[in-house]
Amino acid sequence: RELVSEYLAPGETLMNLPLAYGGSLLVTAHSSIEDECPKGAPTGTVQEWRVLQFRPEHGTTNLLQSVTKVCKAPEGSTPREWLRCEAMGLDYTKSFVSVVLAG
């Protein structure tokens, strides 16, 4: 199934951090249509995509640095969010650094 349309659609901005030498680091959340959560996940857990992009100070770019999927449990659950490391959208971003920055 093609999932690119899920994480390329407009999403919710979770972080837009200005960078010292211009531009910003942008992390957005995007809904996932997948409704089956991993075994043991609390009732009410949903999945969403997290997208990491470096935005230039001038101009635009459509380059994505990282795309990962997370599970979000209901308020009060522990852990509240966790990574679905088997569900990364971009092969070249499967590194620990990208995972940490996107979470």
Z-matrix of the N, CA and C atoms (Angstrom, degrees):
N
C 1 1.464
C 2 1.531 1 108.68
N 3 1.304 2 116.38 1 137.48
C 4 1.470 3 122.47 2 -179.39
C 5 1.523 4 109.70 3 -82.12
N 6 1.340 5 115.96 4 119.54
C 7 1.462 6 121.07 5 -176.03
C 8 1.521 7 113.43 6 -108.64
N 9 1.325 8 117.13 7 -5.19
C 10 1.465 9 121.00 8 -176.39
C 11 1.521 10 111.71 9 -54.53
N 12 1.320 11 117.51 10 -39.00
C 13 1.470 12 120.15 11 -178.13
C 14 1.529 13 111.64 12 -62.34
N 15 1.321 14 117.80 13 -25.77
C 16 1.471 15 120.24 14 179.23
C 17 1.524 16 111.27 15 -67.46
N 18 1.329 17 117.73 16 -48.45
C 19 1.464 18 119.34 17 -175.45
C 20 1.520 19 113.92 18 -91.65
N 21 1.336 20 118.33 19 -4.60
C 22 1.460 21 120.35 20 172.74
C 23 1.526 22 111.99 21 -94.00
N 24 1.329 23 116.78 22 -12.16
C 25 1.467 24 120.96 23 177.33
C 26 1.528 25 108.99 24 -70.02
N 27 1.323 26 117.70 25 159.12
C 28 1.472 27 119.20 26 176.50
C 29 1.526 28 110.41 27 -56.26
N 30 1.327 29 115.99 28 140.80
C 31 1.451 30 120.77 29 -178.32
C 32 1.517 31 111.96 30 -131.21
N 33 1.313 32 115.32 31 -177.89
C 34 1.460 33 122.26 32 178.41
C 35 1.527 34 109.07 33 -89.08
N 36 1.338 35 116.87 34 129.20
C 37 1.459 36 120.80 35 178.07
C 38 1.523 37 109.76 36 -75.07
N 39 1.339 38 115.64 37 120.70
C 40 1.466 39 120.80 38 177.66
C 41 1.517 40 110.94 39 -95.50
N 42 1.339 41 116.33 40 -31.37
C 43 1.456 42 121.28 41 -179.99
C 44 1.523 43 108.82 42 -155.54
N 45 1.318 44 116.30 43 136.72
C 46 1.460 45 122.95 44 173.05
C 47 1.526 46 105.89 45 -136.38
N 48 1.317 47 115.96 46 87.42
C 49 1.454 48 123.38 47 -171.07
C 50 1.529 49 110.63 48 -95.70
N 51 1.347 50 118.50 49 116.89
C 52 1.467 51 120.36 50 176.97
C 53 1.531 52 110.06 51 -63.40
N 54 1.334 53 116.54 52 140.88
C 55 1.457 54 122.14 53 179.36
C 56 1.531 55 110.44 54 -101.07
N 57 1.300 56 116.84 55 149.32
C 58 1.474 57 122.87 56 -174.53
C 59 1.519 58 112.95 57 -56.90
N 60 1.323 59 118.28 58 -35.62
C 61 1.472 60 120.54 59 -176.40
C 62 1.522 61 112.51 60 -105.05
N 63 1.326 62 116.58 61 24.33
C 64 1.458 63 121.62 62 176.96
C 65 1.517 64 112.06 63 101.62
N 66 1.295 65 115.00 64 157.35
C 67 1.452 66 120.60 65 -178.23
C 68 1.523 67 110.60 66 79.50
N 69 1.309 68 115.00 67 -169.92
C 70 1.462 69 119.51 68 -179.42
C 71 1.519 70 110.67 69 -153.18
N 72 1.313 71 114.02 70 163.94
C 73 1.455 72 122.94 71 174.46
C 74 1.525 73 106.06 72 -104.15
N 75 1.307 74 117.10 73 120.50
C 76 1.459 75 122.69 74 -175.07
C 77 1.521 76 109.66 75 -115.44
N 78 1.326 77 117.12 76 127.95
C 79 1.462 78 122.70 77 173.60
C 80 1.523 79 107.21 78 -120.66
N 81 1.337 80 115.67 79 126.44
C 82 1.462 81 120.98 80 180.00
C 83 1.525 82 110.03 81 -123.86
N 84 1.331 83 115.66 82 154.48
C 85 1.466 84 122.80 83 176.86
C 86 1.524 85 108.27 84 -111.98
N 87 1.338 86 115.46 85 140.34
C 88 1.466 87 121.84 86 -177.07
C 89 1.525 88 108.81 87 -135.41
N 90 1.319 89 116.72 88 134.63
C 91 1.464 90 121.56 89 -179.90
C 92 1.520 91 111.02 90 -61.43
N 93 1.325 92 115.46 91 147.54
C 94 1.462 93 122.36 92 174.58
C 95 1.517 94 108.32 93 -112.86
N 96 1.322 95 116.62 94 138.61
C 97 1.464 96 119.21 95 178.89
C 98 1.526 97 111.68 96 -79.95
N 99 1.343 98 116.62 97 -12.41
C 100 1.457 99 120.13 98 178.75
C 101 1.528 100 109.14 99 -68.61
N 102 1.335 101 116.36 100 122.73
C 103 1.463 102 118.61 101 -176.80
C 104 1.525 103 113.14 102 -106.52
N 105 1.310 104 117.43 103 -4.16
C 106 1.466 105 120.25 104 179.11
C 107 1.524 106 109.73 105 -90.13
N 108 1.322 107 116.36 106 116.26
C 109 1.463 108 121.71 107 -179.90
C 110 1.519 109 109.98 108 -95.22
N 111 1.320 110 117.14 109 162.93
C 112 1.458 111 120.24 110 -179.77
C 113 1.532 112 111.97 111 -60.28
N 114 1.340 113 115.49 112 154.52
C 115 1.464 114 120.12 113 176.51
C 116 1.518 115 109.60 114 -57.02
N 117 1.325 116 115.28 115 139.53
C 118 1.452 117 120.57 116 178.13
C 119 1.519 118 114.75 117 87.77
N 120 1.336 119 117.82 118 -6.67
C 121 1.468 120 120.47 119 178.59
C 122 1.527 121 109.37 120 -69.89
N 123 1.337 122 117.85 121 140.22
C 124 1.469 123 120.03 122 179.05
C 125 1.530 124 112.00 123 -60.07
N 126 1.311 125 116.18 124 149.31
C 127 1.467 126 121.59 125 175.74
C 128 1.523 127 109.09 126 -57.41
N 129 1.317 128 117.00 127 134.97
C 130 1.455 129 121.51 128 -179.38
C 131 1.516 130 113.34 129 95.19
N 132 1.332 131 117.92 130 -0.42
C 133 1.461 132 121.58 131 177.89
C 134 1.525 133 109.57 132 -69.58
N 135 1.322 134 116.72 133 137.42
C 136 1.469 135 122.73 134 177.14
C 137 1.525 136 109.07 135 -122.81
N 138 1.318 137 115.55 136 161.51
C 139 1.457 138 120.99 137 177.74
C 140 1.523 139 109.16 138 -111.80
N 141 1.332 140 115.52 139 146.82
C 142 1.460 141 120.03 140 174.57
C 143 1.518 142 109.34 141 -149.16
N 144 1.322 143 114.98 142 159.12
C 145 1.459 144 122.80 143 176.75
C 146 1.515 145 109.06 144 -90.64
N 147 1.330 146 117.03 145 146.27
C 148 1.466 147 123.02 146 171.66
C 149 1.520 148 107.45 147 -120.15
N 150 1.319 149 115.71 148 130.02
C 151 1.464 150 121.51 149 -176.94
C 152 1.523 151 108.94 150 -119.34
N 153 1.330 152 116.11 151 129.92
C 154 1.461 153 123.70 152 178.24
C 155 1.523 154 108.16 153 -109.17
N 156 1.341 155 116.14 154 127.27
C 157 1.464 156 122.07 155 178.36
C 158 1.518 157 109.96 156 -137.68
N 159 1.311 158 116.13 157 140.31
C 160 1.457 159 120.85 158 167.84
C 161 1.522 160 106.25 159 -93.75
N 162 1.321 161 116.84 160 123.43
C 163 1.461 162 122.19 161 -178.87
C 164 1.516 163 109.08 162 -102.24
N 165 1.338 164 118.58 163 126.86
C 166 1.460 165 120.40 164 -179.90
C 167 1.526 166 111.11 165 -69.83
N 168 1.331 167 115.46 166 155.78
C 169 1.462 168 120.36 167 177.99
C 170 1.530 169 110.83 168 -64.80
N 171 1.324 170 115.94 169 -38.47
C 172 1.476 171 121.41 170 179.90
C 173 1.517 172 108.62 171 -124.00
N 174 1.296 173 116.94 172 137.90
C 175 1.459 174 121.05 173 179.72
C 176 1.519 175 111.96 174 85.93
N 177 1.315 176 115.21 175 -167.49
C 178 1.463 177 120.83 176 -178.75
C 179 1.527 178 110.02 177 -136.13
N 180 1.306 179 115.55 178 165.53
C 181 1.460 180 121.96 179 174.27
C 182 1.517 181 108.66 180 -148.46
N 183 1.329 182 115.95 181 149.13
C 184 1.459 183 119.64 182 175.57
C 185 1.533 184 110.56 183 -110.94
N 186 1.336 185 116.87 184 14.33
C 187 1.453 186 122.31 185 179.49
C 188 1.534 187 110.58 186 -76.65
N 189 1.318 188 116.60 187 128.64
C 190 1.458 189 122.17 188 177.06
C 191 1.525 190 108.08 189 -102.64
N 192 1.331 191 117.33 190 129.93
C 193 1.456 192 120.72 191 178.64
C 194 1.526 193 111.48 192 -82.38
N 195 1.327 194 117.13 193 -34.53
C 196 1.458 195 120.19 194 -177.83
C 197 1.522 196 110.35 195 -155.78
N 198 1.330 197 114.72 196 144.18
C 199 1.464 198 121.90 197 172.35
C 200 1.521 199 106.18 198 -134.91
N 201 1.318 200 116.56 199 121.74
C 202 1.464 201 121.32 200 178.56
C 203 1.524 202 109.16 201 -132.96
N 204 1.310 203 115.74 202 162.34
C 205 1.466 204 120.64 203 176.68
C 206 1.523 205 108.12 204 -113.91
N 207 1.319 206 115.81 205 137.43
C 208 1.465 207 121.60 206 176.88
C 209 1.522 208 109.93 207 -125.24
N 210 1.322 209 115.12 208 157.67
C 211 1.460 210 122.01 209 170.38
C 212 1.516 211 106.90 210 -104.14
N 213 1.321 212 116.83 211 137.72
C 214 1.467 213 122.75 212 177.45
C 215 1.520 214 108.20 213 -118.26
N 216 1.325 215 115.05 214 114.16
C 217 1.460 216 120.81 215 178.82
C 218 1.531 217 109.54 216 -83.94
N 219 1.323 218 117.55 217 162.31
C 220 1.469 219 120.43 218 178.33
C 221 1.529 220 111.82 219 -61.01
N 222 1.302 221 115.80 220 157.10
C 223 1.468 222 123.49 221 177.26
C 224 1.523 223 110.29 222 -48.94
N 225 1.323 224 116.56 223 135.14
C 226 1.451 225 122.09 224 178.39
C 227 1.519 226 114.56 225 91.90
N 228 1.337 227 117.58 226 -8.90
C 229 1.462 228 121.16 227 178.34
C 230 1.519 229 110.52 228 -80.99
N 231 1.337 230 115.98 229 153.52
C 232 1.457 231 121.31 230 176.02
C 233 1.515 232 108.33 231 -130.09
N 234 1.317 233 119.59 232 123.47
C 235 1.463 234 125.47 233 -5.15
C 236 1.526 235 110.63 234 -75.10
N 237 1.302 236 116.52 235 155.50
C 238 1.468 237 121.96 236 -179.79
C 239 1.524 238 110.84 237 -75.28
N 240 1.331 239 117.21 238 -39.25
C 241 1.464 240 122.69 239 179.04
C 242 1.519 241 109.40 240 -136.52
N 243 1.327 242 116.14 241 145.14
C 244 1.458 243 119.81 242 173.99
C 245 1.518 244 109.53 243 -148.70
N 246 1.315 245 114.62 244 154.31
C 247 1.455 246 123.71 245 -175.10
C 248 1.519 247 111.75 246 -79.61
N 249 1.309 248 116.28 247 138.44
C 250 1.466 249 122.52 248 170.43
C 251 1.529 250 106.33 249 -97.55
N 252 1.329 251 117.20 250 79.86
C 253 1.465 252 121.05 251 -171.88
C 254 1.524 253 113.28 252 -64.49
N 255 1.320 254 118.49 253 -18.28
C 256 1.462 255 120.26 254 176.96
C 257 1.531 256 111.84 255 -81.93
N 258 1.324 257 117.28 256 -2.24
C 259 1.465 258 121.44 257 -175.62
C 260 1.527 259 111.26 258 -124.34
N 261 1.319 260 117.23 259 59.87
C 262 1.466 261 120.86 260 176.77
C 263 1.521 262 108.72 261 -96.24
N 264 1.306 263 115.38 262 132.77
C 265 1.458 264 121.01 263 -174.98
C 266 1.520 265 114.73 264 -73.16
N 267 1.320 266 118.51 265 -29.18
C 268 1.459 267 122.19 266 -176.61
C 269 1.523 268 109.93 267 -120.39
N 270 1.323 269 117.96 268 119.11
C 271 1.465 270 121.70 269 -176.86
C 272 1.518 271 113.25 270 -56.82
N 273 1.330 272 118.04 271 -40.87
C 274 1.462 273 120.30 272 -173.31
C 275 1.526 274 113.48 273 -73.40
N 276 1.314 275 118.01 274 -6.51
C 277 1.470 276 119.69 275 -178.85
C 278 1.521 277 113.11 276 -102.37
N 279 1.289 278 117.98 277 12.11
C 280 1.461 279 120.15 278 -178.28
C 281 1.526 280 110.42 279 -79.04
N 282 1.301 281 115.27 280 66.05
C 283 1.460 282 121.03 281 177.17
C 284 1.531 283 108.64 282 -128.01
N 285 1.298 284 116.18 283 153.97
C 286 1.456 285 121.47 284 -178.60
C 287 1.524 286 111.48 285 -59.44
N 288 1.337 287 118.34 286 -39.31
C 289 1.460 288 121.26 287 -178.73
C 290 1.517 289 110.83 288 -61.69
N 291 1.319 290 118.20 289 -46.20
C 292 1.462 291 121.08 290 179.79
C 293 1.519 292 111.42 291 -63.29
N 294 1.322 293 116.77 292 -39.93
C 295 1.458 294 120.88 293 179.79
C 296 1.520 295 110.51 294 -61.94
N 297 1.330 296 117.39 295 -45.31
C 298 1.469 297 121.59 296 -179.54
C 299 1.514 298 110.66 297 -63.57
N 300 1.328 299 118.10 298 -45.03
C 301 1.465 300 121.22 299 -178.80
C 302 1.514 301 112.46 300 -66.83
N 303 1.312 302 118.20 301 -34.01
C 304 1.465 303 121.38 302 -178.70
C 305 1.516 304 112.67 303 -80.12
N 306 1.303 305 118.64 304 -15.87
C 307 1.467 306 121.73 305 -177.30
C 308 1.454 307 110.29 306 -91.10
